[in-house]
Amino acid sequence: MNGSEACRLFELRSGPTDNLAGQADAVAAACHAMAVRFHGGGKLVVFGAGAASTDAQHVAVEFVHPVIVGKRALPAISLTTDVATVTGIAERDGVAAIFAHQIRYLADPADIALGIAADGDNPCVAAGLETARELGLLTVALVGGNGSRPDKVADHVLVAGSSDPRVVKEMHVTLYHVLWELVHVFFEQPGVLGPGVVA
């Protein structure tokens, strides 16, 4: 009984994992675009609601303080860490505005906006990506489910193909670790990012 249940739980994850691996070209394209932005002096602005808010913080610290010794630290901030700002915006302008408002005042056109959501219908993440795109940022969305809505507001949409939020979160952790690794691979290939290196 316990063995068969364990098999079932692993099977729930094997399909989404295979699907994610099938998006390798899309992942590589997003990483190259991110590396180009970092190379030009841009920073990563990460955000997500609910459980994804902790993912945003995880991503930011991975880039700013790499766990692998010798890897380049890259500028990144999470928009989910300032409780006073988040709740102040939510109180005055509504929850859907919490990331869009911060992006207007904290981000630059050279930056990268990375929005994380368990599905494609999260209004505050979608609004943040839409505002970022309007301002000229590179936009990347990590979503679950069918990933439908961010297609309209993100340059790169990477989908963890599951309706189970636990599985989506697990896939997203793997995905943003791969993003981190591939961005650094591009930095390590001479000439790939063009002239001028970010300090």
Protein Blocks (a to p, Z undefined) as FASTA:
>chain_A
ZZmmmmmmmmmmmmmmmmmmmmmmmmmmmmmmmmmmmmnopacddddehjllmmmmmmmm
mmmmcfbghiacdddddfklmmmlmmmmmmmnojklmmmmmmmmmpcfkbccddddfbfk
bfklmmmmmmmmmnopacddddehjolmmmmmpfbdcddddfbfklmmmmmmmmmmmmmm
mmmmmmmmghkloghiaZZ
